[in-house]
Amino acid sequence: MAILIPNILKESSQSRGETLIFNYFKKDQGFTKDWIILHSLDIAQHRKKKRGEADFILLITNKGILCVEVKAYSQISRKEGVWFFGEEKSESPFDQVRDNSEAIIKQIRELSLPYKTFVTNVVIFTHCPFKEKSIEWNDWELIDYDEIKINEGNIAKIVLKHFDESIKHHQSKPGKYNYLNDKNYYDEFTKESAVEISNYFRKDFECFVSPSDLTNDLDKEMKSFSNEQYRVIDANEDNKLILVDGYAGSGKTILALELARRKALEGKNVLFLYFNRLIKNKIEDQIGLINETVKDDINSKKISIFTLYEFFSSFTPSTEQPISIKSQSNSDSFSLLLLNHLMKSELNNKYDVLIIDEVQDFPNDELGKCSLDVFNQLNLDANSNVLSELYFFGDFRSQQVYFDQLSRNKFNEKYFDKRLHSLILNENCRNPLRISRFAELVGKIKYSKIFREDNLHNVEKYFYKNKADQIKILKKIIQKYITKFRPSDIAILFYSNSNKNPKNISVEDFDDELVELLGLKNSNIIKNGEVINKNFKKTLGYATSIRKFKGLESKICIIVNIGDFDPNKSPAILYTGVTRAQYNLMLLFDEKDKDQWGKYLI
């Protein structure tokens, strides 16, 4: 059977004649072995037109090239030298196909092939008998309805007959066609020759923006989108106690950074806190850039960034023992201990402004809970001259992956006595359209606006049978994207880290081939089944749990181990993972849950 390029015909956009011929070739099992057939080949360098189009170009092994023009009209006529197909005026189909042949010959000459290539042509009238004779065309240049019918649609057999007749015709002509009398010619036009010419006419290609340009473009996009969000801050310049509750992808972190920049330029010392160390590592560079930008302003102050644990450790008085969380049994006494701890510290650089991102995570442990009480007390204490402004950013509605989290209102009431002014962000400026829609479905939410309306980025779903199958699928995905993106642009996120499920994989299950694909070495595979590599050019940046990756993002996200389905808990975790993807998203589901996940799949 021939190789058809393309191998799928969009019948809705083609004539019935082209569809008929295409399907005849596709069904052929004998005559077309080693042929390459190009359908609807555009010819930019046409002899008479701005551009031409050949219905079919047949690259026939041991023969040459046949240019085919297909006419599907049931009524064909010529009046006073003008051709009509039905009621439509047209040029001569024989002139059409010859002009296309000449254009093909010209292109082949530019290849400078070491062998001759015979190019001829034929017109096929698929739906009309045509017995007319004329000095304007040769019999071998014409195939009509009756001939197709007699041969029961064996178009390849018919084409070969006409091709041989064309060769005989040209063999009789002296001069440039003498090579057709050389038997060696037919051996030279091999399958490899056909492939070479086909690649020249219609080569496969893939163009993509470099990873660095992608990064720059996306950063510009995000900043542009976030300008829309800045109105949230602008509208509340007089309010110094704000809680921003925003969906994943709503631009919370960018807003928090912009707020930090503005406050530093106002001459205020800013404390920027995170619960998650991975987020802190990611944001450090951006905070550094802001500090470099604002330092030239005589009135500006510094922005300091810590995880919660780093912050309290950094202000441990020399006379005090480090605070032990495990030793604390009473939250109220622990809060008081933390407060006294801070006040005894030598706070040479007191903070005017506190900004916390992903604040919904803070109630996850005792230190987080108590620190919120402490920050409230410091703000209330007029004598402390510390933390006069509090700004919190989080997602209390859709990223509640910990069991003891509170709603936005309950959080405000419990830790800040309802003092915080709440603002809501419902727009998505991170994820492209398809990923955003999938996030809405999984998270049971509705974005008020999706800024990235491009429909080019996919949500790809895979179903695995066992651990080995997951690794196999993972390799397939990596091989697909590693030519377009740096390994550091790809994040592997573990939906579940449970080793109780024999189908679950971990970093330790990555075989040598996968490790090499990701640019990893054994030294990069570290404790707790994670990869956190800061060599952000050559190696995978992250392979970690969805919980730990919350607040971060990656161009390509691959979520594995999606099993142990729990409709009450799992969607929140999956939503968080899904919304990390800036470009494409891959999901690996346990095949046993295929029916249960059906309603979530689009």
Secondary structure, DSSP 4 states (H G I P E B T S, - for coil): --EEESSS--GGGS-HHHHHHHHHHHH--STTTT-EEEEEEEESS-SSSSSEEEEEEEEETTTEEEEEEEE--S-EEEETTEEEETTEEE--HHHHHHHHHHHHHHHHHHHT-SS---EEEEEEETTS------TTS-GGGEE-HHHHHHTTT-HHHHHHHHHHHHHHHHHTS-STTGGGG-HHHHHHS-HHHHHHHHHHHH--------HHHHHHHHHHHHHHHHHHHHHHHHTTTT--EEEEEE-TTSSHHHHHHHHHHHHHHTT--EEEEES-HHHHHHHHHHHHHHHHHHTTSTT---EEEEEHHHHHHHT--TTSPPP-STT---HHHHHHHHHHHHHHS--SS--SEEEEESGGGGGGSHHHHHHHHHHHHHHH-TTT----EEEEEE-TTT---STT---HHHHHHHHHTT-SEEEEE-EE-SS-HHHHHHHHHHHT---SEES-------EEEEEESSHHHHHHHHHHHHHHHTTTS-GGGEEEEES---TTSTT---GGG--HHHHHHTT--GGGSBGGGBEE---TTTS--EEEEHHHHTT--EEEEEEEEE-S--TTTHHHHHHHHHTTEEEEEEEEEEGGGHHHHGGG--
